[in-house]
Amino acid sequence: MAKMNSRRRGSAWAWGSAFILLMMTSISVTAAAGQDPAKTYGKFLGNYEFDLGDMGGVKVFEFYVKDGAFWIEYGFTSPGELKPEENATDQFTFTDPDDGLIKVTFQKDAEGQYSKCRVVAESLSLDIVGNKLK
């Protein structure tokens, strides 16, 4: 009988530890999600100029925060809410109602500042890089 109780205690301890670890993980994810979006995305905010060539000439895309979310205003079927890619701080996606999945990657310059933005829309065979306007 004593052996059975010690096994139950050991099993309860293992399950309790697993539960605590899961709770700690969910708390840290909630805290990250609760961060101020203007601070989180501030390094990317602003206007970027893209040359779309025959698809529309030179266009300015705006990246901004509104209602706690990160947005792109790109002049087509916009705006689009950008969703962060898992395990990446400078890669985002959104789904355009007409053109499908759009991938956005912000790129650093030699000084370590985000000054370029790459936009890829496979459905349009589009892969362009724009420069941040000062």
Residue frames as a rotation matrix with the C-alpha (Angstrom) as fourth column:
MET 1
0.570 0.822 0.000 0.00
0.822 -0.570 0.000 0.00
0.000 0.000 -1.000 0.00
ALA 2
0.434 -0.482 -0.761 2.83
0.160 -0.790 0.591 2.42
-0.887 -0.378 -0.266 0.83
LYS 3
-0.644 -0.696 0.318 4.46
0.410 0.037 0.911 1.73
-0.646 0.717 0.262 -2.56
MET 4
-0.121 0.696 0.708 1.22
0.982 -0.021 0.189 2.50
0.147 0.718 -0.680 -4.38
ASN 5
0.791 0.416 -0.449 0.85
0.521 -0.843 0.136 5.87
-0.322 -0.341 -0.883 -2.60
SER 6
-0.006 -0.862 -0.507 4.43
0.075 -0.506 0.859 6.84
-0.997 -0.033 0.068 -3.43
ARG 7
-0.661 -0.168 0.731 3.81
0.704 0.196 0.682 6.03
-0.258 0.966 -0.011 -7.11
ARG 8
0.370 0.875 0.312 0.69
0.916 -0.399 0.031 8.18
0.152 0.274 -0.950 -7.10
ARG 9
0.653 -0.193 -0.733 2.60
0.243 -0.863 0.444 11.04
-0.717 -0.468 -0.516 -5.48
GLY 10
-0.456 -0.889 0.037 5.39
0.253 -0.090 0.963 10.71
-0.853 0.448 0.266 -8.08
SER 11
-0.440 0.389 0.809 2.87
0.895 0.119 0.430 10.68
0.071 0.914 -0.400 -10.92
ALA 12
0.674 0.718 -0.172 0.99
0.736 -0.673 0.076 13.66
-0.061 -0.177 -0.982 -9.45
TRP 13
0.259 -0.668 -0.698 4.26
0.172 -0.679 0.714 15.55
-0.951 -0.305 -0.061 -9.08
ALA 14
-0.704 -0.534 0.468 5.16
0.509 0.080 0.857 14.91
-0.495 0.842 0.215 -12.75
TRP 15
-0.053 0.779 0.625 1.72
0.950 -0.153 0.271 16.03
0.307 0.608 -0.732 -13.96
GLY 16
0.732 0.307 -0.608 1.83
0.559 -0.781 0.277 19.06
-0.390 -0.543 -0.744 -11.68
SER 17
-0.187 -0.892 -0.411 5.25
0.219 -0.445 0.868 20.08
-0.958 0.072 0.279 -13.01
ALA 18
-0.678 -0.013 0.735 4.07
0.731 0.097 0.675 19.69
-0.080 0.995 -0.057 -16.59
PHE 19
0.395 0.909 0.134 1.02
0.903 -0.411 0.125 21.84
0.169 0.071 -0.983 -15.85
ILE 20
0.537 -0.269 -0.800 3.15
0.326 -0.808 0.491 24.58
-0.778 -0.524 -0.346 -14.28
LEU 21
-0.591 -0.803 0.072 5.50
0.337 -0.165 0.927 24.59
-0.733 0.572 0.368 -17.30
LEU 22
-0.377 0.541 0.751 2.55
0.897 0.013 0.441 24.88
0.229 0.841 -0.491 -19.68
MET 23
0.679 0.658 -0.326 1.09
0.726 -0.668 0.164 27.76
-0.110 -0.348 -0.931 -17.67
MET 24
0.120 -0.724 -0.679 4.45
0.243 -0.642 0.727 29.59
-0.963 -0.252 0.100 -17.62
THR 25
-0.753 -0.375 0.541 4.69
0.575 0.027 0.818 29.24
-0.321 0.927 0.195 -21.42
SER 26
0.030 0.848 0.530 1.18
0.929 -0.220 0.299 30.61
0.369 0.483 -0.794 -21.97
ILE 27
0.674 0.156 -0.722 1.86
0.532 -0.780 0.328 33.52
-0.513 -0.606 -0.608 -19.61
SER 28
-0.314 -0.865 -0.391 5.04
0.223 -0.468 0.855 34.50
-0.923 0.181 0.340 -21.49
VAL 29
-0.663 0.162 0.731 3.25
0.746 0.050 0.665 34.26
0.071 0.986 -0.154 -24.87
THR 30
0.462 0.887 0.003 0.43
0.871 -0.455 0.183 36.45
0.164 -0.081 -0.983 -23.54
ALA 31
0.396 -0.388 -0.832 2.92
0.360 -0.768 0.529 39.00
-0.845 -0.509 -0.165 -22.26
ALA 32
-0.720 -0.680 0.140 4.65
0.363 -0.197 0.911 39.13
-0.591 0.707 0.389 -25.66
ALA 33
-0.371 0.668 0.645 1.32
0.860 -0.014 0.510 39.48
0.350 0.744 -0.570 -27.41
GLY 34
0.598 0.675 -0.433 0.35
0.798 -0.553 0.240 42.25
-0.077 -0.489 -0.869 -24.99
GLN 35
-0.410 -0.817 -0.405 3.33
0.699 -0.567 0.437 44.45
-0.586 -0.104 0.803 -25.93
ASP 36
0.273 0.449 -0.851 2.68
-0.126 -0.860 -0.495 47.87
-0.954 0.242 -0.178 -27.44
PRO 37
0.548 -0.024 0.836 2.49
0.737 0.487 -0.469 47.33
-0.396 0.873 0.284 -31.23
ALA 38
0.969 -0.213 0.129 3.91
-0.121 -0.855 -0.504 50.81
0.218 0.473 -0.854 -31.94
LYS 39
0.342 -0.885 0.316 7.07
-0.810 -0.107 0.577 49.80
-0.477 -0.453 -0.753 -30.06
THR 40
0.216 -0.215 0.952 7.16
0.137 0.973 0.189 46.29
-0.967 0.089 0.240 -31.50
TYR 41
0.378 0.045 0.925 6.82
0.888 0.265 -0.376 47.44
-0.262 0.963 0.060 -35.12
GLY 42
0.749 -0.014 -0.662 8.24
0.053 -0.995 0.080 50.98
-0.660 -0.095 -0.745 -34.82
LYS 43
-0.256 -0.961 -0.110 11.44
-0.144 -0.074 0.987 50.11
-0.956 0.268 -0.120 -36.69
PHE 44
-0.615 0.084 0.784 9.37
0.708 0.496 0.502 49.12
-0.347 0.864 -0.365 -39.75
LEU 45
0.344 0.906 -0.248 6.82
0.694 -0.423 -0.583 51.96
-0.633 0.028 -0.774 -39.77
GLY 46
-0.277 -0.371 -0.887 6.83
-0.229 -0.871 0.435 54.51
-0.933 0.323 0.156 -42.56
ASN 47
0.791 0.511 -0.337 6.60
-0.382 -0.018 -0.924 54.81
-0.478 0.859 0.181 -46.33
TYR 48
-0.256 -0.823 0.507 8.55
0.102 0.498 0.861 52.64
-0.961 0.272 -0.044 -48.76
GLU 49
0.268 0.279 -0.922 8.88
-0.812 -0.449 -0.372 53.34
-0.518 0.849 0.106 -52.49
PHE 50
-0.129 -0.202 0.971 8.59
0.222 0.948 0.227 50.41
-0.966 0.245 -0.077 -54.93
ASP 51
-0.424 -0.007 -0.905 9.06
-0.846 -0.353 0.399 50.33
-0.322 0.936 0.144 -58.70
LEU 52
0.078 0.585 0.807 6.39
-0.131 0.808 -0.574 47.97
-0.988 -0.061 0.140 -60.02
GLY 53
-0.867 -0.482 0.128 7.45
0.074 0.131 0.989 48.49
-0.494 0.866 -0.078 -63.62
ASP 54
-0.839 0.536 -0.093 4.70
-0.151 -0.065 0.986 47.65
0.523 0.842 0.135 -66.10
MET 55
-0.367 0.726 -0.582 2.36
0.820 0.548 0.166 46.64
0.439 -0.416 -0.796 -63.27
GLY 56
0.647 0.734 -0.206 1.90
0.741 -0.543 0.395 50.22
0.178 -0.409 -0.895 -62.08
GLY 57
0.312 -0.595 0.740 5.06
0.031 -0.773 -0.634 52.30
0.950 0.221 -0.222 -62.11
VAL 58
-0.771 -0.635 -0.051 6.43
0.130 -0.079 -0.988 53.71
0.623 -0.769 0.144 -58.86
LYS 59
0.411 0.911 -0.016 4.16
0.087 -0.022 0.996 53.19
0.907 -0.411 -0.089 -55.83
VAL 60
-0.611 -0.505 0.610 4.52
-0.559 -0.270 -0.784 54.14
0.560 -0.820 -0.118 -52.18
PHE 61
0.145 0.576 -0.804 3.44
0.382 0.718 0.582 51.53
0.913 -0.391 -0.116 -49.61
GLU 62
-0.122 -0.120 0.985 2.70
-0.746 -0.644 -0.171 52.71
0.655 -0.756 -0.011 -46.08
PHE 63
-0.198 0.002 -0.980 3.29
0.504 0.858 -0.100 50.57
0.840 -0.514 -0.171 -42.99
TYR 64
-0.454 0.148 0.879 1.49
-0.611 -0.769 -0.186 51.68
0.649 -0.621 0.439 -39.81
VAL 65
-0.882 0.234 -0.409 -0.11
0.451 0.668 -0.592 50.53
0.135 -0.706 -0.695 -36.56
LYS 66
-0.523 0.796 0.305 -3.87
-0.702 -0.606 0.376 50.93
0.484 -0.018 0.875 -36.07
ASP 67
0.509 0.826 0.242 -6.21
-0.797 0.346 0.495 49.36
0.325 -0.445 0.834 -33.51
GLY 68
0.359 -0.445 0.820 -3.37
-0.663 0.497 0.560 47.30
-0.657 -0.745 -0.117 -32.04
ALA 69
0.620 -0.131 0.773 -2.41
0.474 0.848 -0.237 45.67
-0.625 0.514 0.588 -35.35
PHE 70
-0.399 -0.832 -0.386 0.33
-0.072 -0.391 0.918 46.14
-0.914 0.394 0.097 -37.97
TRP 71
0.604 0.758 0.246 -0.99
0.304 0.067 -0.950 47.21
-0.737 0.649 -0.190 -41.41
ILE 72
-0.724 -0.670 0.163 0.17
0.415 -0.234 0.879 47.79
-0.551 0.704 0.447 -44.96
GLU 73
0.514 0.762 -0.394 -1.55
0.037 -0.478 -0.877 50.31
-0.857 0.436 -0.274 -47.23
TYR 74
-0.487 -0.809 0.329 -0.44
0.264 0.222 0.939 49.51
-0.832 0.544 0.105 -50.76
GLY 75
-0.490 0.283 -0.824 -3.08
-0.622 -0.776 0.103 51.05
-0.611 0.563 0.556 -53.02
PHE 76
-0.804 0.315 -0.505 -4.65
-0.257 0.581 0.772 47.94
0.536 0.751 -0.386 -54.46
THR 77
0.316 0.881 -0.353 -7.09
0.097 0.341 0.935 45.87
0.944 -0.330 0.022 -52.38
SER 78
-0.627 -0.687 -0.368 -5.81
0.477 0.036 -0.878 47.44
0.616 -0.726 0.305 -49.22
PRO 79
0.001 -0.916 0.400 -5.19
-0.980 -0.080 -0.183 47.82
0.199 -0.392 -0.898 -46.39
GLY 80
0.420 0.042 -0.907 -3.88
-0.056 0.998 0.020 44.44
0.906 0.043 0.422 -45.35
GLU 81
0.751 -0.151 0.643 -3.23
-0.659 -0.099 0.746 43.32
-0.049 -0.984 -0.173 -41.78
LEU 82
0.039 -0.861 -0.508 0.28
-0.591 0.390 -0.707 41.93
0.806 0.328 -0.493 -41.47
LYS 83
0.956 0.214 0.201 0.74
-0.292 0.612 0.735 38.79
0.034 -0.761 0.648 -39.40
PRO 84
0.125 -0.984 0.124 4.23
-0.969 -0.094 0.229 37.94
-0.214 -0.149 -0.965 -38.08
GLU 85
0.372 -0.159 -0.915 5.90
-0.384 0.871 -0.307 34.81
0.845 0.466 0.263 -39.35
GLU 86
1.000 0.013 0.007 6.70
-0.012 0.480 0.877 32.32
0.008 -0.877 0.480 -36.63
ASN 87
0.500 -0.860 -0.102 10.26
0.656 0.299 0.693 32.60
-0.566 -0.413 0.714 -35.26
ALA 88
-0.327 -0.594 0.735 11.05
0.890 -0.454 0.029 35.73
0.317 0.664 0.677 -37.31
THR 89
-0.160 0.236 -0.958 11.05
0.656 -0.700 -0.282 39.35
-0.738 -0.674 -0.043 -36.18
ASP 90
-0.473 -0.111 -0.874 11.13
-0.371 -0.875 0.311 40.99
-0.799 0.471 0.372 -39.61
GLN 91
-0.972 0.179 -0.149 8.94
-0.057 0.436 0.898 38.70
0.226 0.882 -0.413 -41.75
PHE 92
-0.476 0.880 0.013 5.20
-0.340 -0.170 -0.925 39.06
-0.811 -0.444 0.380 -42.18
THR 93
-0.903 0.299 0.309 2.36
0.417 0.435 0.798 37.81
0.104 0.849 -0.518 -44.36
PHE 94
-0.403 0.896 -0.185 -1.13
-0.397 -0.354 -0.847 38.86
-0.824 -0.268 0.499 -45.29
THR 95
-0.540 0.313 0.781 -3.73
0.707 0.673 0.218 37.52
-0.458 0.670 -0.585 -47.66
ASP 96
-0.788 0.282 -0.547 -4.91
-0.483 -0.834 0.266 39.81
-0.382 0.474 0.794 -50.42
PRO 97
0.072 0.916 0.394 -8.49
-0.265 0.399 -0.878 38.98
-0.962 -0.041 0.272 -51.46
ASP 98
0.820 0.251 -0.514 -7.51
-0.530 -0.004 -0.848 39.04
-0.215 0.968 0.130 -55.16
ASP 99
0.362 -0.806 -0.469 -3.86
-0.698 0.099 -0.709 37.96
0.617 0.584 -0.527 -55.19
GLY 100
0.711 -0.011 -0.703 -3.59
0.281 0.921 0.270 35.53
0.645 -0.390 0.658 -52.29
LEU 101
0.705 -0.474 -0.528 -0.66
0.635 0.091 0.767 35.21
-0.315 -0.876 0.365 -49.93
ILE 102
0.655 -0.551 0.517 1.74
-0.066 -0.723 -0.687 38.18
0.753 0.416 -0.510 -49.85
LYS 103
0.497 -0.595 -0.632 5.08
0.868 0.357 0.346 37.88
0.020 -0.720 0.693 -48.03
VAL 104
0.775 -0.250 0.581 6.78
-0.163 -0.966 -0.199 40.98
0.611 0.060 -0.789 -46.59
THR 105
0.476 -0.710 -0.519 10.35
0.879 0.405 0.251 40.99
0.032 -0.576 0.817 -45.30
PHE 106
0.974 -0.215 0.066 12.08
-0.221 -0.970 0.104 44.05
0.041 -0.116 -0.992 -43.87
GLN 107
0.538 -0.843 -0.016 15.81
0.752 0.488 -0.442 44.27
0.381 0.226 0.897 -44.57
LYS 108
0.689 -0.393 -0.610 18.61
0.297 -0.614 0.731 46.05
-0.661 -0.685 -0.306 -42.71
ASP 109
0.867 -0.488 0.099 21.19
-0.144 -0.437 -0.888 48.28
0.477 0.756 -0.449 -44.34
ALA 110
0.065 -0.957 -0.283 24.94
0.369 0.287 -0.884 48.43
0.927 -0.047 0.372 -43.57
GLU 111
-0.587 -0.255 0.768 24.22
-0.486 -0.648 -0.586 50.61
0.647 -0.718 0.257 -40.49
GLY 112
-0.928 0.227 -0.295 21.80
0.360 0.750 -0.555 48.01
0.096 -0.622 -0.777 -39.08
GLN 113
-0.567 0.773 -0.283 18.67
-0.436 -0.574 -0.694 50.08
-0.699 -0.270 0.662 -39.75
TYR 114
-0.206 0.594 0.778 15.60
0.717 0.633 -0.293 48.71
-0.666 0.497 -0.556 -41.50
SER 115
-0.364 -0.033 -0.931 15.69
-0.359 -0.917 0.173 50.71
-0.859 0.398 0.322 -44.74
LYS 116
-0.731 0.130 -0.670 14.39
-0.634 0.234 0.737 48.22
0.253 0.963 -0.089 -47.31
CYS 117
-0.126 0.755 0.643 11.32
-0.538 0.493 -0.684 46.06
-0.833 -0.432 0.345 -47.67
ARG 118
-0.941 -0.161 -0.297 10.89
-0.336 0.547 0.767 43.02
0.039 0.821 -0.569 -49.92
VAL 119
-0.026 0.981 0.194 7.40
-0.700 0.121 -0.703 42.09
-0.713 -0.154 0.684 -51.10
VAL 120
-0.953 -0.257 -0.158 6.74
-0.297 0.707 0.641 38.73
-0.053 0.658 -0.751 -52.75
ALA 121
0.117 0.983 0.140 3.44
-0.685 0.182 -0.706 37.70
-0.719 -0.013 0.694 -54.35
GLU 122
-0.707 -0.489 0.510 3.99
-0.062 0.762 0.645 34.34
-0.704 0.425 -0.569 -56.01
SER 123
0.093 0.842 0.531 0.57
0.663 0.346 -0.664 34.40
-0.743 0.414 -0.526 -57.68
LEU 124
0.919 0.217 -0.328 1.66
-0.038 -0.781 -0.623 37.54
-0.391 0.586 -0.710 -59.58
SER 125
0.446 -0.868 0.217 5.29
0.867 0.359 -0.345 36.45
0.221 0.342 0.913 -60.11
LEU 126
0.653 -0.141 0.744 6.15
-0.133 -0.989 -0.070 39.60
0.745 -0.053 -0.665 -58.16
ASP 127
0.482 -0.603 -0.636 9.35
0.873 0.270 0.405 39.94
-0.073 -0.750 0.657 -56.14
ILE 128
0.374 -0.258 0.891 10.26
0.292 -0.879 -0.377 43.58
0.880 0.401 -0.254 -55.48
VAL 129
-0.131 -0.463 -0.877 12.37
0.990 -0.110 -0.090 45.53
-0.055 -0.880 0.473 -53.01
GLY 130
0.602 0.386 0.699 11.42
0.419 -0.898 0.135 49.05
0.680 0.212 -0.702 -51.92
ASN 131
-0.564 -0.824 -0.044 13.42
0.569 -0.350 -0.744 51.73
0.598 -0.445 0.667 -50.15
LYS 132
0.167 0.575 -0.801 12.23
0.964 -0.265 0.011 53.47
-0.206 -0.774 -0.599 -47.01
LEU 133
0.200 -0.018 0.980 11.54
0.458 -0.882 -0.110 57.15
0.866 0.470 -0.168 -47.59
LYS 134
-0.695 -0.545 -0.469 13.10
0.677 -0.275 -0.683 59.56
0.243 -0.792 0.560 -45.11
